[in-house]
Amino acid sequence: MTATEDRGKVRVDFRDRLEASWIAFIEESRRVDELTADLKKKDQAHAVEVAAKMKALKECEAAKTSDQELIERLEAKCNEMRSQRSLAEEQFCEMEVKLLEAKEKN
């Protein structure tokens, strides 16, 4: 084999390897594009899911605040009713004493 033949064979070999590398690069690039598109779809779906959960969280927080306000009003009403009950019990005791005193006089 002559030097010219060797160089020709090397060139063909190099060209074949370059073409194989280019084909592999194109295939890998397509795969990367597919994976990127997949990730974009998943990210969009995740964003929708997160938005729905954020909305639900805000609704829960609003309900919790409303419930807390209601509890505070009920506790205040309860305290007021306890005071009224204590006052009524005191008045009842006073009336019993007066009733007993009246019975003793008769």
FENRA-V198026 format. One record per backbone hydrogen bond with DSSP energy under -1.0 kcal/mol. NH is the residue of the N-H (numbers start at 1). CO is the residue of the C=O. E is the energy in kcal/mol with one decimal. If there is no record, write none. Layout:
[[NH/CO/E] [NH/CO/E]]
//
This chain:
[[6/2/-2.5] [7/3/-2.5] [8/4/-2.4] [9/5/-2.7] [10/6/-2.7] [11/7/-2.6] [12/8/-2.4] [13/9/-2.9] [14/10/-3.2] [15/11/-3.2] [16/12/-2.9] [17/13/-2.4] [18/14/-2.7] [19/15/-2.6] [20/16/-2.4] [21/17/-2.5] [22/18/-2.5] [23/19/-2.4] [24/20/-2.3] [25/21/-2.6] [26/22/-2.5] [27/23/-2.5] [28/24/-2.5] [29/25/-2.7] [30/26/-2.3] [31/27/-2.1] [32/28/-2.5] [33/29/-2.5] [34/30/-2.5] [35/31/-2.7] [36/32/-2.6] [37/33/-2.5] [38/34/-2.5] [39/35/-2.6] [40/36/-2.3] [41/37/-2.2] [42/38/-2.5] [43/39/-2.9] [44/40/-2.5] [45/41/-2.5] [46/42/-2.6] [47/43/-2.6] [48/44/-2.1] [49/45/-2.3] [50/46/-3.0] [51/47/-2.4] [52/48/-2.3] [53/49/-2.3] [54/50/-2.6] [55/51/-2.2] [56/52/-2.3] [57/53/-2.5] [58/54/-2.4] [59/55/-2.3] [60/56/-2.5] [61/57/-2.8] [62/58/-2.4] [63/59/-2.4] [64/60/-2.9] [65/61/-2.5] [66/62/-2.5] [67/63/-3.0] [68/64/-2.8] [69/65/-2.4] [70/66/-2.3] [71/67/-2.7] [72/68/-2.4] [73/69/-2.2] [74/70/-2.8] [75/71/-2.8] [76/72/-2.2] [77/73/-2.5] [78/74/-2.8] [79/75/-2.5] [80/76/-2.3] [81/77/-2.6] [82/78/-2.5] [83/79/-2.2] [84/80/-2.3] [85/81/-2.5] [86/82/-2.8] [87/83/-2.5] [88/84/-2.6] [89/85/-3.0] [90/86/-2.4] [91/87/-2.5] [92/88/-2.6] [93/89/-2.7] [94/90/-2.5] [95/91/-2.4] [96/92/-2.6] [97/93/-2.4] [98/94/-2.4] [99/95/-2.8] [100/96/-2.9] [101/97/-2.6] [102/98/-2.3] [103/99/-2.3] [104/100/-2.3] [105/101/-1.6] [106/102/-1.3]]
//
